[in-house]
């Protein structure tokens, strides 16, 4: 390290940090693309298993309860 000044070593550290962040972002992007490709497969798997069917029904019921409670709250605000 005798030939590197402090400024040079800081610059190199910043570049390596940026490179690591850039690589992490690229990996996350790839994982997201892969997950998007496999999402329809997981939905089909849910339809073909009993537990998957239960999860789907519970998800739908939960969504309808959320919508119903929001509707009730908005009607109370109007009155």
C-alpha positions in Angstrom: 0.0 0.0 0.0 3.0 2.3 -0.1 2.3 3.6 -3.5 -1.4 4.3 -2.9 -2.4 7.6 -1.3 -5.4 7.8 1.0 -7.5 9.6 -1.7 -6.8 6.8 -4.2 -7.7 4.1 -1.7 -10.9 5.8 -0.9 -11.8 6.1 -4.6 -11.0 2.4 -5.1 -13.2 1.5 -2.1 -16.1 3.6 -3.4 -15.8 1.9 -6.8 -15.8 -1.5 -5.3 -18.8 -0.7 -3.2 -20.6 0.6 -6.3 -19.7 -2.5 -8.2 -21.0 -4.7 -5.4 -24.3 -2.8 -5.2 -24.6 -3.0 -9.0 -24.1 -6.7 -8.9 -26.6 -7.1 -6.1 -29.1 -5.1 -8.1 -28.6 -7.3 -11.2 -29.0 -10.4 -9.1 -32.2 -9.1 -7.6 -33.5 -8.2 -11.1 -32.7 -11.8 -12.3 -34.5 -13.3 -9.3 -37.6 -11.1 -10.0 -37.7 -12.1 -13.6 -37.5 -15.8 -12.7 -40.2 -15.4 -10.1 -42.5 -13.8 -12.6 -41.9 -16.8 -15.0 -42.8 -19.3 -12.3 -45.8 -17.5 -10.8 -48.4 -19.1 -13.1 -46.9 -22.6 -12.2 -47.4 -22.0 -8.5 -51.0 -20.9 -9.1 -51.7 -24.1 -11.1 -50.1 -26.1 -8.3 -52.4 -24.4 -5.8 -55.5 -25.5 -7.8 -54.4 -29.1 -8.0 -53.8 -29.7 -4.3 -56.3 -29.6 -1.4 -54.2 -27.3 0.7 -53.7 -25.0 -2.3 -57.5 -24.9 -2.8 -57.9 -24.0 0.9 -55.2 -21.2 0.6 -57.0 -19.8 -2.5 -60.4 -19.8 -0.8 -59.0 -18.2 2.4 -57.3 -15.6 0.3 -60.5 -14.7 -1.5 -62.5 -14.6 1.7 -59.9 -12.3 3.3 -60.0 -10.0 0.3 -63.8 -9.8 0.4 -63.8 -9.1 4.1 -61.3 -6.3 3.5 -63.5 -4.9 0.8 -66.6 -5.2 2.9 -65.1 -3.5 5.9 -63.8 -0.7 3.7 -67.3 -0.2 2.3 -68.8 -0.1 5.7 -66.3 2.4 6.9 -66.9 4.6 3.9 -70.7 4.5 4.4 -70.3 5.5 8.0 -68.2 8.5 7.0 -70.9 9.6 4.6 -73.6 9.6 7.3 
